[in-house]
Amino acid sequence: MPTAAERRELWKQALGDHPAENLAEIGRRFRLPGGYIRQAAASAIAQVGLEQRTHVTTDDVRRASRSLNHQLLDSLSARLEAGASWNDLV
């Protein structure tokens, strides 16, 4: 796993010409390997473009990382619908 400083540099490279509001915070907070950083950065950039904004925010990166995590989990598991309620737990 890259260090926080290495992750900050990976985010900087992955975001390219798209400025981030707090790159140091993004590098510290989102502990992802390089390949996942590139994928999450592309998703965050797309979100910024859709909303016609100029800067990538921590929330953009959080949403992109969550989406990536969901995709990875979906490839490893199958969702099961529960047939019981919280009341049945007691």
C-alpha positions in Angstrom: 0.0 0.0 0.0 1.4 3.4 -0.9 2.1 5.9 1.8 -0.1 9.0 2.2 2.5 11.1 0.3 2.7 8.5 -2.5 -1.0 8.4 -2.7 -1.2 12.2 -3.0 1.2 12.0 -5.9 -0.8 9.2 -7.5 -4.0 11.2 -7.2 -2.2 14.3 -8.6 -1.1 12.2 -11.6 -4.5 10.6 -12.1 -6.4 13.8 -11.9 -4.0 15.4 -14.4 -5.2 18.9 -15.3 -8.3 18.7 -13.1 -7.6 20.6 -9.9 -8.6 19.1 -6.5 -9.8 21.2 -3.6 -7.7 19.4 -1.0 -5.2 16.9 -2.6 -3.3 16.3 0.7 -6.6 15.3 2.4 -7.6 13.0 -0.5 -4.2 11.3 -0.4 -4.3 10.9 3.4 -7.9 9.8 3.6 -8.4 7.4 0.7 -6.1 4.4 1.2 -6.2 2.8 -2.3 -3.5 1.2 -4.4 -2.4 3.0 -7.6 -4.7 1.2 -10.0 -7.8 1.9 -7.9 -6.7 5.5 -7.6 -6.7 5.9 -11.4 -10.1 4.3 -11.7 -11.6 6.4 -8.8 -10.0 9.6 -10.2 -11.6 9.0 -13.7 -15.0 8.5 -12.0 -14.6 11.7 -9.9 -13.5 13.7 -13.0 -16.6 12.4 -14.9 -18.8 13.5 -12.0 -17.3 17.0 -11.9 -17.8 17.2 -15.7 -21.5 16.2 -15.4 -22.1 18.8 -12.8 -20.1 21.4 -14.8 -17.8 22.2 -11.9 -14.1 23.0 -12.1 -12.6 21.3 -9.0 -12.7 17.7 -7.8 -13.8 17.6 -4.1 -13.3 15.1 -1.4 -17.0 14.1 -1.8 -16.4 13.4 -5.5 -13.6 11.0 -4.5 -15.6 9.5 -1.7 -18.5 8.7 -4.1 -16.1 7.3 -6.7 -14.3 5.1 -4.2 -17.6 3.8 -2.8 -18.8 3.0 -6.3 -15.6 1.2 -7.1 -15.9 -0.8 -3.8 -19.5 -1.8 -4.7 -18.4 -3.0 -8.1 -15.6 -5.0 -6.6 -17.9 -6.6 -4.0 -20.5 -7.4 -6.6 -17.9 -9.4 -8.5 -17.1 -11.5 -5.4 -20.6 -12.0 -4.0 -24.3 -12.4 -4.8 -26.9 -10.2 -3.0 -29.4 -12.2 -1.0 -32.8 -10.8 0.0 -33.7 -11.5 3.6 -37.0 -13.1 4.3 -37.1 -11.9 7.9 -37.5 -8.6 9.6 -35.7 -7.0 12.5 -38.6 -8.1 14.8 -37.8 -11.7 13.9 -34.3 -11.3 15.1 -35.5 -11.2 18.7 
